[in-house]
Amino acid sequence: MELHLKRSPPPVPVTVNGVVIPAAAIAAEAQNHPVPKGRPGWAWGAAARALALREVLLQEAKACRIAPAPMELVAGQWETEEESLIRQLLESVIVPPAANEMRLRSIYENAPDRFRGPSLFEAAHILFAAPPGDATARATAQARAAKVLMELRSAPHRFAALAADHSDCPSRTNGGHLGQLASGDTVTEFETALIGMEEGAISEEPVESRYGFHLIRLDARALGEVLPFAAVLPRLREAQEKTDWVRASRAYVEQLAARAHVTGIDLAEAPWTEVKKTA
């Protein structure tokens, strides 16, 4: 009796207008796409789409007879020729509208608290350190922080003693005191927590940052003054121009991809990767 095993058909190669994207290149690119939990194969698909879109742009640059002219990004670091071609192509076709000052004034007036000068804080913390990529260490640090927080809720006056016993920050020798902090002195997550706390309060939950988990006590705060519209207009204009540029670049890439003959991957399967504007 013969057994006939059903074989899966070979995978369709990823091509763009007949140009093959090598499987090895996709595998290498996949390392740059972290896999969401429970979605095996996602990184490969994301990498294939990214390389296919890149090939679409490079083919269009060639069709437009653009010659590579790499620019220096930072001292001693230059674009590759392919990066140069894509940048020049986008610069040649994308002209977003000028920012509307009335629209920017409306954004400012609807949320003036977003546009303050530097604030000052007096704070203390207990740090439970863990590397950002170590899930086990971070879970352990969070559990340690939660346990100490339970002690603080019943005995907030023991903050300095608990900092000395548990904190992984050198400030433990000073009861966790960090001294006077200004806006920008700490990571965003830490400063956001400070802004949202009442003076004299201890954070209700451990605050996560790239360094680990923090239990924070806010001793004093002096919020900066709301800046006048004229002072924040350049920042608002720059932010709006970048947003408009990204929107226009996405629409342009979608048009190019719709005209391209692509096999092995569906470029409409997932959200488009935003094209970053070169500073």
Phi, psi and omega in degrees: 000125182269140176257127179252109181274132179280121181261141177287142178296149179298147181297145177286128180295151177276119180227155175229109182052041177089349179273122183278133172269110185301141179301325179295323178293322178294317179299319179293318180293329182301336179296340181268006184234094180304141185273122174297149182301132177077014181232068179297143181088349182297318183298320180297314180297317179297319179294317179298318179296317181299315181289326177294317178297321178298318179294322176302314181292320180294321178295322179292320178299319178295318179296330179274003178058041177275131178264138181297137177217076184304140177250155180280121182281309172222172183307117176083359181241120185244155172297154166283167179297323179293318177299321179297315181299316181294316179300312183296322177300311182295321179296329184281338185245342185256117177230087181293154180295153177296146181298137179274116185295325179296321178295318180293323177296323178296318178300317180296313185289335180283339181211064183298336181294343178287347189239065180254157171288179182303136175261159178241142181226146166247119187213162174225157178209163171239118184259132173246096191285146175198137179298146184297332183263003184256095185299321181295314180296324181288323177295320178295317180296320179295320179294319177298316181297318180297322180293316179292325179298324177298322177294320181294325181296327179268341182215068182301336181292349181267013183306310183298318181294320180290326175297316180298325183277329192237338188289142175264010179259144177304340180294352179300332180288349179240032178070017181088358183295134178255358181075203182274129180243141174251161177308132179093350181285337182240171177294159187303317183298320181293313181294323178299319178297317179300317182297325183273359183263157172272148178301135180088353184271158172251139182308137185290332178224158174301137181263121182273139173217181179297340183272343183141225181234140184239140163256120189245139171241125178264115181271324180200155180211139174230103182290142177292158179290149175294127182283147178293156183305319182300328182286330183260353182304315180301320179293319178296319181296317180297317180296319180292321179297320178295318179298314180295323180294317179297318180297315180293320180294322179296317180297320180294315180295322178299320179296316179297316182295324180295331180275340184281150174265109185241134175238156174086348181204144177257111184291350179262005184290329187222164178305145181288143174285128180292139176274124184275136178280133177289131181294000000 
